[in-house]
Amino acid sequence: MAQAFFGGVHPHDMKAATNEKAIEQLPAPAEVVIPMSMHFGAPCTPLVKAGDLVKVGQKIGEFRGLGAPIHASVSGKVKAVEPRPYSMGGNMTSVVIENDFQNTLSEEVKAPANPDALSAEEMVEMVKNAGIVGMGGATFPTHVKISGGIGKVDTVIINGAECEPYITGDHRTMLERPEEIIGGCAYLAKMFGVDKVIIGVEDNKQNGIDAMNRVIAEKKAPVVVEPLRCRYPQGGEKQLCQAITGKQVPPGGLPSNIGCAVFNINTTCAIYRAITQGMPVVQKIVTVSGSGVVEPKNVECPIGTPVSCLFDFCGGLKDGTYKLIAGGPMMGMAQYTADVPVGKGTGAMLAFCGKEEQTVANPQCIRCGKCVSVCPMHLEPLFLYQYASKGMVEELDAAHIMDCMECGACAYTCPARMHLTQMFKTGKQLLKNKQAADKAAAEARKAKQEKEVVNK
C-alpha cells in the first residue's frame, strides 16, 4: 500500500504535448561531442586521440575510482579531444567524432551465450563495462550501487514516477518497451537475491502500468507495479522509498540505510541491454518540449548529439525563445548555448518563450511559511535563504542545508518568488568551501607539528 511523504506540491504536469507521441529515432548527426564526465565522480581519461578510427560501443574513456566508462555512440574518425561546452556549466574535455554513417559495431560488444546462466558477479561486471549510470539525472554509477547493496538491500525499487513537468520519456518507454523494463527488473532481482522488484509509477500513467502488468503476467516475472498518487517530488529516491515502504531515510543517509536500492526506468532498460546484448550506453531518450519548441517530441539519439540537432528535428525554436533548460523546469539547469551535447543523464531539453518568465528582480520574503509546509526534507527554506545570502556557514550546516535535494518545491510555492533553490546551491558551495579550507588547515597544522617533532 502506497504511503504519503511529507510536503510536496502539485504543479501542472504539462505532459500533454508529448505523452501520446511515440519515441522517434533521430538521424545520427554528422558529428558527436562526447564529454568525459557523464557520471558522479572524476572525469574519465580519454583512450583515443585525434585521427583514431572508432566503432559503436568502443570504449573511449576509462574511469579511476568512482565512475563509469564511456563509449563511442557512432562509428567514424576522432576529430579532436578538447574542451567543449558542457551542460553542467563551463567546458569539459570531450571526444569529438566525425560520423562515417556506417554504424559499425565494435568487436568489444559481445552478447553472452546464455544471459540467464550468468552469476550475480558476472552481471555486475557487465553493468560496469557497459558504463551504466543513473539515467534519471543523478548519474551515480550503477555497478557501485548494485555491488554495494548486495547482501544489505531487501527492497529493490524502480523509479517510474517521472513527476517533473513536461518529461515523458519514461512513460513512453513503459508503453513501447515494457519487455526491456521487466527483463531488467528480473536481472536486478537475481543480482540482489530478492524475491520481487517493485516499480513505483504515478497513477497518471495508467496505460503504462497496464502495459507492464501484461508483460509481468506473460513472463511470470518477479515484479510488482505499485501505483502512486501524483505529487511532486515523488521521483526523489528518499520520497519514493517512503511512499512504497513507509520507511524514512535518515538525515544525511541513503536508501541503503533502510535496505532499499532505487533505479530509474531507463537505467533498468540499459541493464537489460547490457546483459542480453553486451551493449553499452550509447543512446538516450530525451523529451524535447516547452512553449518555445515548434513540434515537441520524444527523441532517441546517440550520446553526444548536439542539443541544437534535437531542436532542429522538432521543427526548430519559436521567435522570442529566451530560455533553454537541460532537465525539467523544477530541477533542470539553464543553458547558455544549444551547442551542449546530450549526456547519459539528459532526460529533457526544454525551451520557453512568451510570458512564462515570472521572476522579479528583488524579491522580499513575506514570512508566510509556505516553503516550510512543502519541503519534503522537513527543512526551513526561509532561514536557509537568509543564512546563505549572508554567508553564515555554520548556521547553514546546523540547519542541514546538505539535506536539501534542490527539488524547487519551495520556490514553486513562494508567493514572493524568492530565488530559493539558486541560493541553496550557493549555500552548499559555501559550506563545501569552508569544509575544504578547514581540512587543508588541519592537515597543515598536522604537518607542522610532525616537522617540529622531527626537528627536535
SETIVEX-702333 format. One line per 3 residues: number of its first residue (from 1); for each residue x, y, z of C-alpha. Coordinates in Angstrom, 1 decimal, m for minus. Example, Ala and Ser with C-alpha at 12.3 -4.5 7.8 and 13.67 -1.06 7.14 Angstrom:
BEGIN
1	12.3,m4.5,7.8 | 13.7,m1.1,7.1 $
! end
This chain:
BEGIN
1	0.0,0.0,0.0 | 1.4,3.4,m1.1 | 2.3,5.8,1.8 $
4	2.4,9.6,1.8 | 5.6,11.6,2.2 | 5.7,15.0,3.9 $
7	5.3,18.2,1.9 | 5.4,18.3,m1.9 | 3.4,20.3,m4.5 $
10	1.1,19.7,m7.4 | 2.5,21.6,m10.4 | 0.7,21.4,m13.8 $
13	2.2,18.4,m15.4 | 2.4,19.9,m18.9 | 2.9,16.5,m20.4 $
16	0.0,16.6,m22.9 | 2.3,17.9,m25.7 | 4.4,14.6,m25.7 $
19	2.8,11.9,m23.6 | 1.0,10.4,m26.6 | 3.9,10.8,m29.0 $
22	5.9,7.6,m29.7 | 9.7,7.8,m29.3 | 11.3,8.8,m32.6 $
25	14.8,7.9,m33.7 | 16.9,11.0,m34.5 | 19.0,10.6,m37.6 $
28	22.6,10.4,m36.4 | 24.3,13.8,m36.6 | 27.5,14.4,m38.7 $
31	29.4,14.9,m35.5 | 29.0,13.9,m31.9 | 30.7,15.5,m28.9 $
34	31.1,13.0,m26.1 | 32.1,14.6,m22.7 | 34.4,12.6,m20.5 $
37	32.2,13.3,m17.5 | 28.7,11.8,m17.6 | 28.7,10.2,m14.1 $
40	29.1,11.1,m10.5 | 32.9,11.0,m9.8 | 36.0,12.2,m11.5 $
43	36.1,12.6,m15.3 | 37.3,9.7,m17.5 | 40.7,9.7,m19.1 $
46	40.3,9.6,m22.9 | 41.6,6.4,m24.6 | 41.7,7.8,m28.1 $
49	43.4,10.7,m29.9 | 42.7,12.8,m33.0 | 42.9,10.7,m36.1 $
52	41.9,7.4,m34.5 | 39.0,5.3,m36.0 | 36.3,4.2,m33.6 $
55	33.3,2.0,m33.7 | 29.9,2.0,m32.0 | 30.2,0.7,m28.5 $
58	34.0,1.0,m28.4 | 35.4,2.2,m25.0 | 36.8,5.7,m25.5 $
61	37.0,6.9,m21.8 | 38.3,5.0,m18.8 | 37.5,5.9,m15.2 $
64	39.6,5.7,m12.0 | 38.0,5.4,m8.6 | 34.3,6.2,m8.6 $
67	32.9,6.4,m12.1 | 31.8,4.5,m15.3 | 33.5,4.0,m18.7 $
70	32.4,6.0,m21.7 | 31.8,4.5,m25.2 | 31.6,5.8,m28.8 $
73	28.0,6.3,m29.9 | 28.8,6.4,m33.6 | 31.5,5.0,m35.8 $
76	34.0,7.2,m37.6 | 37.2,9.2,m37.1 | 38.1,11.1,m33.9 $
79	38.3,14.8,m35.0 | 39.6,16.2,m31.7 | 40.0,15.6,m28.0 $
82	39.5,19.0,m26.5 | 37.4,21.1,m24.0 | 33.8,21.7,m25.3 $
85	30.7,23.4,m23.8 | 29.1,21.2,m21.1 | 25.5,21.0,m19.9 $
88	26.6,21.3,m16.2 | 28.4,24.6,m16.9 | 31.8,25.6,m18.3 $
91	33.8,23.3,m20.6 | 34.6,19.6,m20.3 | 37.3,17.5,m22.1 $
94	35.3,15.8,m24.9 | 36.0,13.3,m27.7 | 34.7,14.7,m31.0 $
97	33.8,12.0,m33.5 | 33.1,12.6,m37.2 | 30.3,10.2,m38.1 $
100	31.0,7.9,m41.1 | 27.3,6.8,m41.1 | 28.3,3.2,m41.3 $
103	27.2,2.4,m37.7 | 29.9,m0.2,m37.5 | 29.6,m2.2,m34.3 $
106	32.7,m2.7,m32.1 | 34.2,m6.1,m31.5 | 34.0,m5.2,m27.8 $
109	30.2,m5.6,m27.9 | 29.6,m9.3,m27.3 | 26.3,m10.9,m26.2 $
112	26.7,m13.7,m23.7 | 25.7,m17.2,m24.9 | 23.1,m17.6,m22.1 $
115	22.3,m14.5,m20.1 | 20.1,m16.4,m17.7 | 23.1,m18.6,m16.7 $
118	25.2,m15.6,m15.6 | 26.1,m15.3,m11.9 | 25.4,m12.1,m10.0 $
121	29.1,m11.1,m10.1 | 29.2,m11.6,m13.8 | 26.1,m9.5,m14.4 $
124	27.5,m6.7,m12.2 | 30.7,m6.8,m14.2 | 28.7,m6.4,m17.4 $
127	26.8,m3.5,m16.0 | 30.1,m1.9,m15.1 | 31.7,m2.4,m18.5 $
130	28.5,m1.0,m20.2 | 29.0,2.3,m18.4 | 25.5,2.4,m16.9 $
133	24.7,5.2,m14.5 | 21.5,6.7,m13.0 | 19.9,7.9,m16.2 $
136	17.2,9.9,m14.5 | 19.8,12.6,m13.9 | 21.7,11.6,m10.8 $
139	24.3,9.7,m12.9 | 25.6,7.6,m10.0 | 27.5,4.6,m11.3 $
142	25.0,1.7,m11.3 | 27.6,m1.1,m10.7 | 28.7,0.6,m7.5 $
145	25.1,0.9,m6.2 | 24.5,m2.8,m7.0 | 27.7,m4.2,m5.6 $
148	27.5,m2.1,m2.5 | 23.9,m3.2,m1.9 | 24.2,m7.0,m2.4 $
151	23.5,m8.6,1.0 | 22.3,m5.3,2.5 | 19.3,m4.4,0.3 $
154	16.0,m6.3,0.7 | 13.8,m3.9,m1.3 | 14.6,m3.0,m4.9 $
157	12.6,m0.1,m6.3 | 12.3,1.1,m9.9 | 11.6,4.8,m10.2 $
160	8.8,5.2,m12.7 | 7.3,8.3,m11.0 | 8.5,10.8,m13.6 $
163	7.0,13.6,m11.6 | 8.7,16.5,m13.2 | 6.5,18.6,m15.6 $
166	7.0,18.1,m19.3 | 9.1,15.0,m19.2 | 7.5,11.9,m20.7 $
169	10.4,9.7,m21.8 | 10.0,7.1,m19.1 | 6.2,6.9,m19.7 $
172	6.8,6.2,m23.4 | 9.3,3.6,m22.5 | 6.7,1.8,m20.4 $
175	4.4,1.8,m23.3 | 6.8,0.9,m26.0 | 9.5,m1.2,m24.3 $
178	7.9,m2.9,m21.3 | 9.7,m6.2,m22.0 | 13.1,m4.4,m21.5 $
181	11.9,m2.9,m18.2 | 10.6,m6.2,m16.8 | 13.6,m8.1,m18.1 $
184	15.9,m5.6,m16.4 | 13.9,m6.0,m13.2 | 14.3,m9.8,m13.3 $
187	18.1,m9.4,m13.6 | 18.2,m6.9,m10.7 | 16.1,m9.4,m8.6 $
190	18.7,m12.1,m9.3 | 21.7,m9.8,m8.6 | 20.3,m8.6,m5.2 $
193	18.8,m12.0,m4.3 | 15.3,m10.6,m3.6 | 12.0,m12.3,m4.4 $
196	10.5,m9.3,m6.2 | 11.2,m5.9,m7.6 | 8.7,m3.0,m7.1 $
199	8.1,m0.5,m9.8 | 6.6,2.8,m8.5 | 4.5,4.7,m11.1 $
202	2.3,7.7,m10.6 | m1.3,6.9,m11.4 | m1.5,9.5,m14.2 $
205	0.3,6.8,m16.3 | m2.3,4.1,m16.1 | m1.7,2.8,m19.6 $
208	2.0,2.4,m18.8 | 1.0,0.5,m15.6 | m1.3,m1.8,m17.7 $
211	1.4,m2.4,m20.3 | 4.0,m3.5,m17.7 | 1.4,m5.7,m15.9 $
214	0.6,m7.5,m19.1 | 4.3,m8.4,m19.6 | 4.6,m9.4,m15.9 $
217	1.7,m11.8,m16.3 | 3.0,m13.3,m19.5 | 6.5,m13.9,m18.2 $
220	5.5,m14.6,m14.6 | 8.2,m12.1,m13.7 | 9.1,m11.4,m10.0 $
223	7.9,m7.8,m10.4 | 5.1,m5.8,m8.8 | 3.8,m2.4,m10.1 $
226	2.8,0.0,m7.3 | 0.5,2.9,m8.4 | 1.3,6.1,m6.6 $
229	m0.8,9.3,m6.1 | 0.6,12.2,m8.1 | 2.7,14.5,m6.1 $
232	6.0,16.3,m6.8 | 8.8,15.3,m5.9 | 7.6,11.7,m5.8 $
235	10.5,10.8,m8.0 | 13.1,11.7,m5.3 | 14.5,8.4,m4.2 $
238	14.0,9.2,m0.5 | 10.4,10.2,m1.1 | 9.8,7.1,m3.3 $
241	11.3,4.8,m0.6 | 8.9,6.3,1.9 | 5.9,6.1,m0.4 $
244	6.5,2.4,m1.2 | 7.9,1.1,2.1 | 6.7,3.6,4.7 $
247	10.3,3.9,6.0 | 12.1,7.2,6.1 | 15.7,7.6,5.0 $
250	17.6,9.2,8.0 | 19.0,12.7,7.6 | 22.3,12.6,5.6 $
253	21.6,8.9,4.8 | 20.9,6.9,1.7 | 18.2,4.5,0.7 $
256	20.6,1.7,1.5 | 20.3,2.7,5.2 | 16.8,1.4,5.2 $
259	17.5,m1.6,3.0 | 16.4,0.0,m0.3 | 18.0,0.5,m3.7 $
262	16.4,2.7,m6.4 | 16.9,2.6,m10.1 | 15.5,4.6,m13.0 $
265	13.3,3.1,m15.7 | 15.8,3.7,m18.5 | 18.7,2.6,m16.3 $
268	16.8,m0.7,m15.9 | 16.4,m1.0,m19.7 | 20.1,m0.3,m20.1 $
271	20.8,m3.2,m17.6 | 18.7,m5.5,m19.8 | 20.5,m4.5,m23.0 $
274	23.9,m4.8,m21.3 | 23.2,m8.3,m20.0 | 21.4,m9.7,m23.1 $
277	23.3,m8.0,m25.9 | 26.5,m6.7,m24.3 | 25.5,m3.2,m25.5 $
280	26.9,m0.3,m23.5 | 25.1,3.1,m23.1 | 25.3,4.8,m26.5 $
283	21.7,6.1,m26.9 | 19.5,8.3,m24.8 | 15.7,9.1,m24.9 $
286	15.1,12.9,m24.5 | 11.8,14.7,m24.2 | 12.1,17.9,m26.3 $
289	9.3,20.2,m25.2 | 8.2,23.6,m23.9 | 6.4,26.6,m25.3 $
292	9.5,27.6,m27.4 | 9.5,24.3,m29.4 | 7.6,24.2,m32.7 $
295	6.8,20.4,m32.5 | 7.5,18.8,m29.1 | 8.6,15.1,m29.3 $
298	10.2,12.2,m27.5 | 13.5,11.6,m29.3 | 16.1,8.9,m29.1 $
301	19.5,10.0,m30.2 | 23.2,9.0,m29.9 | 25.0,10.2,m26.8 $
304	27.0,13.3,m27.7 | 24.3,14.7,m30.1 | 24.3,18.5,m30.0 $
307	21.1,19.8,m28.5 | 20.7,22.1,m31.5 | 20.1,19.0,m33.6 $
310	17.3,17.9,m31.3 | 15.6,21.3,m31.6 | 16.0,21.2,m35.4 $
313	14.4,17.7,m35.5 | 11.5,19.2,m33.6 | 10.9,22.0,m36.1 $
316	13.2,24.5,m34.5 | 12.6,27.1,m31.9 | 10.0,29.8,m31.9 $
319	10.8,33.5,m32.2 | 11.2,35.0,m28.7 | 12.6,31.9,m27.1 $
322	14.5,33.2,m24.1 | 15.4,30.2,m22.0 | 16.8,26.7,m22.6 $
325	16.8,24.1,m19.7 | 18.5,20.7,m19.6 | 16.2,18.6,m17.5 $
328	12.8,19.5,m16.0 | 11.7,23.0,m15.1 | 11.9,22.2,m11.3 $
331	15.4,20.7,m11.1 | 16.9,21.3,m14.5 | 19.8,23.7,m15.3 $
334	19.5,26.7,m17.7 | 21.9,26.6,m20.7 | 23.7,29.4,m22.3 $
337	24.1,27.7,m25.6 | 22.3,25.0,m27.7 | 25.7,23.5,m28.6 $
340	26.0,21.4,m25.4 | 25.7,17.6,m26.1 | 23.2,15.1,m24.9 $
343	24.7,13.1,m22.0 | 23.7,9.9,m20.1 | 21.6,11.9,m17.6 $
346	19.9,14.2,m20.1 | 16.2,13.4,m19.7 | 14.7,16.5,m21.3 $
349	15.6,19.7,m23.2 | 13.1,22.4,m22.7 | 12.7,25.8,m24.5 $
352	10.5,28.6,m23.3 | 9.1,31.8,m24.9 | 6.2,34.2,m24.3 $
355	5.2,35.3,m20.9 | 6.3,32.3,m18.8 | 9.2,34.2,m17.1 $
358	7.7,35.2,m13.8 | 10.8,36.1,m11.7 | 11.2,39.5,m10.0 $
361	14.5,41.4,m9.5 | 14.5,42.0,m5.8 | 12.0,39.6,m4.1 $
364	11.1,40.1,m0.4 | 10.1,37.3,1.9 | 6.7,37.8,3.4 $
367	7.1,35.2,6.1 | 4.1,33.2,5.0 | 5.8,29.8,5.8 $
370	4.5,28.1,2.6 | 8.1,27.0,1.8 | 8.3,25.1,5.1 $
373	5.0,23.3,4.6 | 6.0,21.9,1.2 | 9.7,21.0,1.9 $
376	9.8,17.2,1.6 | 13.0,17.1,3.7 | 11.5,18.9,6.7 $
379	13.8,21.9,6.3 | 13.1,25.6,6.8 | 13.9,27.3,3.4 $
382	13.3,30.8,4.6 | 16.1,30.6,7.2 | 18.4,28.7,4.8 $
385	17.9,31.6,2.3 | 18.9,34.2,4.9 | 21.9,32.2,6.1 $
388	23.2,31.6,2.5 | 22.7,35.2,1.4 | 24.6,36.5,4.5 $
391	27.4,33.8,4.2 | 26.5,32.3,7.6 | 28.2,29.0,7.0 $
394	28.0,27.5,10.5 | 24.3,28.2,10.6 | 23.8,26.6,7.2 $
397	25.5,23.4,8.5 | 23.4,23.4,11.6 | 20.2,23.9,9.5 $
400	21.1,20.7,7.4 | 21.4,22.5,4.1 | 23.2,19.4,2.6 $
403	19.9,17.5,3.1 | 18.3,19.9,0.6 | 17.5,18.0,m2.6 $
406	17.1,21.2,m4.7 | 13.7,20.0,m5.8 | 12.3,23.5,m6.2 $
409	9.1,22.9,m4.4 | 9.7,25.8,m2.1 | 10.5,28.2,m5.0 $
412	7.4,27.0,m6.8 | 5.0,27.7,m3.9 | 6.7,31.0,m2.8 $
415	4.3,33.9,m3.5 | 7.2,36.4,m3.2 | 9.1,34.5,m6.0 $
418	12.2,34.2,m3.9 | 15.2,32.7,m5.7 | 15.3,30.0,m3.1 $
421	16.8,27.0,m5.0 | 19.6,29.0,m6.6 | 20.5,30.4,m3.2 $
424	20.7,26.9,m1.7 | 23.1,25.9,m4.4 | 25.2,28.8,m3.4 $
427	24.9,28.0,0.3 | 26.0,24.4,m0.3 | 29.1,25.6,m2.2 $
430	29.9,28.0,0.7 | 29.8,25.1,3.1 | 31.9,22.8,0.9 $
433	34.5,25.6,0.6 | 34.6,26.0,4.3 | 34.9,22.3,4.9 $
436	37.7,22.1,2.4 | 39.5,25.0,3.9 | 39.2,23.6,7.4 $
439	40.6,20.2,6.2 | 43.5,21.9,4.5 | 44.3,23.9,7.6 $
442	44.1,20.8,9.8 | 46.5,19.0,7.5 | 48.9,22.0,7.5 $
445	48.9,22.1,11.3 | 49.5,18.3,11.5 | 52.4,18.6,9.0 $
448	53.9,21.5,11.0 | 53.6,19.5,14.2 | 55.3,16.5,12.7 $
451	58.0,18.6,11.3 | 58.6,20.1,14.7 | 58.8,16.7,16.3 $
454	61.4,15.6,13.7 | 63.5,18.8,14.2 | 63.6,18.1,17.9 $
! end
